[in-house]
Amino acid sequence: MDTVHTTAALLPDPAELRAYLRALAVLDQAICRDPRFSRYSFSTTWGPGTEAALMDNGSGDDFSVLFPRPVCSSMASTTSRR
């Protein structure tokens, strides 16, 4: 099982990750049309000087990536159901 540190090391640089997650949120909104079924979102006003990329699949798996200036941080959780 990977740790957050090994997973974070595999991510692209923050600018590329931000662009990718923002595009994913736009595509999700365009495909789903109904916000209740969207999994990905991107907030440019999450906090002062901070943007956030969020994913929640409604089954307990989620992640958030914060893009404060000048550093990037992330948090993820999963729930395995068998």
TAWODA-V700256 format. One record per residue. OMEGA is omega in radians with two decimals (none if undefined). NEAR is the number of other C-alpha atoms within 12 Angstrom. D_CENTER is the distance of its C-alpha to the mean C-alpha in whole Angstrom. Layout:
omega near d_center
OMEGA NEAR D_CENTER
OMEGA NEAR D_CENTER
This chain:
omega near d_center
3.14 6 20
3.04 9 18
3.11 12 17
-3.13 16 14
3.12 14 16
3.10 10 17
-3.14 14 14
3.13 19 13
-3.14 14 16
-3.11 13 15
3.07 20 12
3.13 15 13
-3.03 16 14
-3.13 27 12
3.13 19 13
3.11 14 13
3.11 23 9
-3.14 32 9
3.14 19 11
-3.10 21 10
3.09 31 6
3.11 28 9
3.11 18 11
3.10 23 9
3.11 28 9
3.12 22 12
3.13 18 14
3.11 24 12
-3.13 20 14
-3.11 17 17
-3.04 15 18
-3.12 17 17
3.12 14 19
-3.08 11 19
3.13 16 16
-3.09 14 17
3.11 17 16
3.13 23 13
-3.04 31 10
3.04 33 7
3.13 34 7
-3.13 32 7
3.09 25 10
-3.12 19 13
-3.10 14 15
3.11 18 12
3.13 13 15
3.13 13 18
-3.08 16 17
3.01 21 13
-3.13 30 10
2.98 33 7
-3.04 37 4
3.03 31 4
3.06 31 5
-3.09 24 9
3.11 19 11
3.14 15 14
3.11 13 16
3.08 15 14
3.12 19 11
2.97 22 8
3.02 26 5
3.08 27 4
3.14 32 5
3.14 33 8
3.04 33 10
3.06 23 14
0.04 15 17
-3.00 12 18
3.10 16 15
3.07 25 12
-3.13 26 11
3.08 27 8
3.13 22 9
3.02 22 9
3.10 19 11
3.06 16 13
3.12 14 17
3.10 9 19
-3.14 7 22
none 3 25
